[in-house]
Amino acid sequence: MGNRVADLHSLTKFQEILKCSVCFDFMQSPIYQCHNGHTLCSSCKARVLNKCPGCRQQLGNIRCLALEKMAKSLELHCKYEEFGCPEIIPYHTKLMHEDSCNFRPYSCPWYGCPCSAVGDIPLLVSHLTDYHKAVMFNSCNFKHGFLIGDLYKNPGRRWIVIIINCFDKHFCLHAEAFLIGSTPVYMAFLSLIGNHAEAGNYSYSLQIGGNGRKLTFEGVPQSIRESERRSLESADSLIVPGGMVHSLGGETREPKLEITSRIWKTQCG
């Protein structure tokens, strides 16, 4: 037991040595050093104008080959281990793995205003309902009204985010209304609070109705990782342009659209 604790302590100390003194990330080959032995990563070498941040001596092109060789033999836990990632990764591929790790935390999808909250799925769902007061439906079928408001009188985006608890997963319905020039546009889509592979197991339909008319769209939800800041060019959104907004929502300055949605499982997930 004592030897194991000592080994872990040594590994921790070695990992600290491998962190760049400028950006504090793990250094990748090539690793550079000054004449006094201070090390830094190649991307930060140019950032500090070729001067060592430790002793202010001029940096040359001296490689720290011993540290590079030791790093190649090292295997580390993913930094998202606390979120459930079981992977132990070779040092030189650690950053690449973490950039696409399925266990990395999710960003808050409340796109209507800046929100820096990140976390795992339970934390994010609690954040959306408690902090942003998002409505939650515990059903795979639901209906909800969206009062667009007078976009001409008060220009700016109107949005809602609704959480849907379905098949033991959490989905987000995003609905947004805004002006392009003088033309009102309504956009809605569904995303999964989960990774891209999980999202492919489901399909959904959206129906926008009012005044005896309806417009229907079917698609596959994307992960909230891919759906951040959806554009009008997206093929996975229901888009209601121009006069159709008022045709469906009522010939008033503040039309209200009824959103009906259904989610179903298309694959075993």
Buried (B, 14 or more C-beta within 10 A) or exposed (E): EEEEEEEEEEEEEEBEEBBBBBEEEBBBBEBBBBEEEBBBBBEBBEEBEEEBBBEEEEBEEEBBEEBBEBBEEBEBEBBBBEBEBEBEBEBBEBEEBBEEBBBBBBBBBBBBEEBEBEBBBEBBBEBBEEEBEBBBBEEBEBEBEBEBBEBEEEEEEBBBBBBBBBBEBBBBBBBBBBEEEEEBBBBBBBBBBBBEEBBBBBBBBBBBBBEEEEBEBEBBBBBBBBBBEBEEEBEBBBBBEEEBBBBBBBEEEEBBBBBBBBBEEEEEE
